Amino acid sequence: MDLIAFIENPDNLLTVFVALVCFATVVTVAMPLMSRSNLEARLKSVSTRREELRRKSREALATKSQGSLRHTDEGLYKKIVERLELSRLLEDPNVVEKLAQAGYRGPRPVTTFYFFRFVSPFLFAAAIGFYLFVVNDFGWPTITRITATVGGLTLGYYAPNLYISNVAQKRRESIVGAFPDALDLLLICVESGMSVEAAIQKVSQEIGGNSIELAEEMTLLTAELSYLPDRRMAYEGMARRTNHPGVKSVMTAMIQAERYGTPLGAALRVMAKENREMRLAAAEKKAAQLPAKLTVPMIVFFLPVLFVVILGPAIIKVTDTMK
């Protein structure tokens, strides 16, 4: 009964929510200090996958078989998606590209995405409906509670897309932030006489301290350059996965250098300068937006405290004088 009374009180739920937000803030701030870098493990996984593809390719050629070299997905999510035909019901032509931009590759993330896109609306609606119709109705009429439950359906339908978009945005920012430095390193390696594959592999090992995501993408690019039949496919694949104009322009320049034999060093030098200017412009844009974004926090959090500090002693003195 005490637990039910605790749940029925909105003030208690607000307190729990604030406590969770504070805990998440502390964990977010302390996590980079406590966690160790997993760069080597992620790069090793890409290299291991490349060697596995090569081994399977040699076995297929030796046995004259047509075995598939792609990852397979035979889990529970796959069975549910196939039985309910969710890939056709919730068809999204850009789902593979969106997941790749968020760092999820292979068939398993696709089936997982379709599964949660189908289940999450019912979970959100069931949670909201249970709370409003069973735990605490806040004195709302029935039609309002039904509307809130339907709103949970809508929120649950778009929740997986919002999550993927958020992860992709953070990944893109990490890649773009370190990309100009990677281009400088790549220019030094290329002008020193290294091949493109060796230069990209070397840069991926050096840039991991600044951006693990960029190091992983460059290692994957090296694997695709050594395995895909057309090197252009590898460059275009990285451009699609990053989905940033600066990276796309660099990949286009590398494709043209491969096709027409143009000097790659001069193009990389120009592209590195352009990407540094783009990074500086993005930083200036964020700095220009900062005053507008700080207006509401200052009004809500800073000004009341400032008024208490300034007017508090005067109010206490006036109260004592009147007594």
Secondary structure by P-SEA (a helix, b strand, c coil): caaaaaaacaaaaaaaaaaaaaaaaaaaaacccccccaaaaaaaaaaaaaaaaaaaaaaaaaaccccccccccccaaaaaaaaacccccccccaaaaaaaaaccccaaaaaaaaaaaacaaaaaaaaaaaaaaccccccccaaaaaaaaaaaaaaaaaaaaaaaaaaaaaaaaaaaaaaaaaaaaaaaaaaacccaaaaaaaaaaaaccccaaaaaaaaaaaaaaaccccaaaaaaaaaaaaccaaaaaaaaaaaaaaaccccaaaaaaaaaaaaaaaaaaaaaaaaaaccccaaaaaacccaaaaaaaaaaaaaaaaaaaac
